[in-house]
Amino acid sequence: MSAFDALVRPALVRIAAPGGGYDPHGDPYWGTGFFIAPGWVLTCAHVVAKGGSAVWRDEPAVGISWEGGETTGRVVLAKPRPAAPEAPPTRWDFPDLALVHVPDALDVACVRLSERPPTTPTPISLHGWSHQTGEVRVRDAEGEAHAIEGGALLLRGSLPVEGVSGGPVVDLRRGAVIGLNKGRGRDEGAAVPLTALRELHDVPGGEVLHEVLRAHDRHHLARFRFPRGRRTWTAAQMELWPATARGVSPARRVQLYGRFAELPPPTGPGEVMALVDAVKRRVLHPDYQAVLETDARTWRDGVGLLHELHAPRQENASGTTDLGLDAVLLYTARIVRHLTERYGPELDGLPGLVDWIADESGGAHGAVQEEIAALLDPEAPRAGADPAPHAEAADGPGREDPAAPAARPARESGARADVRIEVDPVPYTSPQRYAWRVMLLFDGRTVSPLSGDDKGTARDRLQDTLRAPLVDALGRGDSGDHLAAVEVVLPRELFDLPLDTWRLTPEEEHFGERSLPLGQRRIVVIRDRQRSHHPPSPEWRRRWRGSEGGPLRAVPLRSEVLAAGAEAHAAHAPHIRKESRLGAYERLGGVGDGSVPVYCGPVGGGDGHRAMDVALAAGHPIALWRHGAGDHGDCAEFHHEVGKLLAGAGSAEGLHQPVRTLRMRVADAEADPTERAEHAWAEDLAVLYDPPDRPPFDDLLQGPPLLGEGDR
């Protein structure tokens, strides 16, 4: 056996029907799994599905046997999970993962999981149980992982054979598990990349995965400290570590990850990536921003993105220092500062992390040592006071248009990024379909694409279609307690989409952050797709500067509405003379720069749509209206109350919180009826917030964005 065969085999498990492997309804052997932490087995969902509906009913219906014993387990997390337990799918799409709890298997050997996306091509070994020869036995083979495509890690050379599905794929260059065997075609095999495990964080009950991964790191730290004559994964990894290499060795990382395991986990990928971004801007370039996103879910994932940074520097006093070591030390110090500010300095686990930094920072760059000392000093300015990314470029000689206003994020202070959704009509489709893409927007200018579909979807399916991509993007944009804003760039016929009422769950569940409509928890604004295709007009720039500085005041979007009352909204009201388009342009173009067009009805069609066209042509960056108002006679009240709202907001930025508060008050079914009636005018309130400082896109959306993970 190779070095890694000997390490993997004790962690391999046979998965079969409970009770000694006897299954009266079919093959007693289902497939392979492996221990990733004491009491926890990872395998493929299609493997455990052979147990039938009992597997999906939270029953101990999975038989587990390994070198040290035999017991049963139950599936805790899986993706995909059959909607009907009695009718599993005939085809198992990626990620095809299942996490099985085996509470009786605590004194077990566990594989070592990689903390970074796989790098291809790389030599690998495949492991699993197979009965291809008629007898169930362990099969080991070597091959190559040569590409990642469509969510699959593609393999060549020795390919998975029948029965090894769910077994581990080991990267022989780094000495860690990077995937699970899934299946094979004629010329190549397919594995599930281990990074797909992160998707289980988002399924119901996914929070348990944090505890599993913490147990994984505690296990390997204990084995490293007290090997008791056993060969350890860390020792095998150190044999692959070049003797002349510097930086964060496997031995350093196993100790660091063991200390991370004693900390509260991050709330989402944005919290990790905000710290990673800050470190890369410090050690690489002040304007650094990754183009492609990584779905980092644990503190250890952040180290995986940093510890192999290259470009060593030369310092006169101490010789060559390693960028990877500098980056990881800074990242760890920022975690300490971040958690200290959130939980206080008495948080369990922080002293051990500070000790690790002190032990390892002797070889760091001198400037890095000074910065670490400041981060660990509770009296120093808070870590979040760093200059915003690209701030220097926005004001310096490299700026493309010195006359343009500096980009300003819509998000609340401390969030990592805004979420931008772009929607375009797909030409020549009937019924009309809308292409979409979702991206992160850093500092109002830099874009990182996440997902998209140029074939599009119907208008009434947009909410359901965008729900999962939006959840993913918000997790990457949020940072701890600070929430990303959502700006949706729409064609004008979709301005009345009730975006503020969209939820992140398909059905109402117990009260919580995901059950709340978006507009009650976050900044949600509409942007105009049409004028984003052209350079900002002078009127648009001038009016935005006036809105930024304030004060704000309301002007009617349709001048005839206040005078005519409810009749102005009637489909046929020939006795009401409606304002001409040029007349409206003259009026809306002549008002002061802090003026905000206001309308008590919808603008996605009819007279409201025509009036909105005029307001946008006149350069107005902000407008308020009601996207769902039907028959109503309260236009005078609406305009009066919105006028008060704008006056109180003072400026464009001051508008976000009052609007969010109004949305909560209008939706509060348990509030006093009198109080609810006072705010009834604000029901279905929509906000155009469209400064001329976002990324210009000269062409309509033609195809999905590039997709990928990580920056290497």
Secondary structure, DSSP 4 states (H G I P E B T S, - for coil): --HHHHHHGGGEEEEE-TTTT--TTS-SEEEEEEEEETTEEEE-HHHHGGG-GGGGGT-S-EEEEETTEEEEEEEEEEES--SSTTS--SS--TT-EEEEE-TT--S---PPBPSSPPPSSEEEEEEEEE-TTSS-EEEEEEEEEEEEETTEEEEEES---TT-TT-EEEETTTTEEEEEEEEE-SS-EEEEEGGGGGGGGGSTTTTHHHHHHHHHHHHHHHHHH--TT---HHHHHHHHS-TT--S--HHHHHHHHHHHTTSPPPSSHHHHHHHHHHHHHHHT-TT---SS-----SHHHHHHTTTT----EEETTTEEE-HHHHHHHHHHHHHHHHHHHHH-TT-TTHHHHHHHHHHHGGGS-HHHHHHHHHHT-TTSPPGGGSPPTTHHHHHSTT-S-TTSPPP--SSPTT-S-EEEEEEEEPTT-SS-EEEEEEEEEETTTEEEEEEEEEEEEEGGGHHHHHHHHHHHHHHHH-BTTBPPPEEEEE-GGGTT--GGG--SSSS--SSSTTTS-HHHHS-EEEEETTGGGSPPPHHHHHHHHHHHH---EEEESSHHHHHHGGGGGSS--TTSPPPPHHHHHHHHHHS-TTEEEE-SS--SSHHHHHHHHHHHHTT--EEEEESS--S---HHHHHHHHHHHHHHH-SSGGGHHHHHHHHHHHH-TTS-HHHHHHTGGGTTEEEEE--TTSPP--S---SPPP------
